């Protein structure tokens, strides 16, 4: 069998800072407000996801 070089890609072992995660989610949240037509619908979906994730 031919020799293949080991993979050199590394992933950061640390987790994202909460503010970075929030900044990534805000555009999606704004889009959901526009698409679903209101803050109540977005809040309901976010609450359901939070319950599903156990938070």
Number of C-alpha atoms within 10 A of each C-alpha: 3 4 5 6 6 6 6 6 5 6 6 6 6 6 7 10 8 9 9 9 11 12 10 11 11 11 11 11 16 13 12 16 16 12 11 11 11 12 14 11 14 19 13 11 13 13 13 12 12 11 10 9 8 7 7
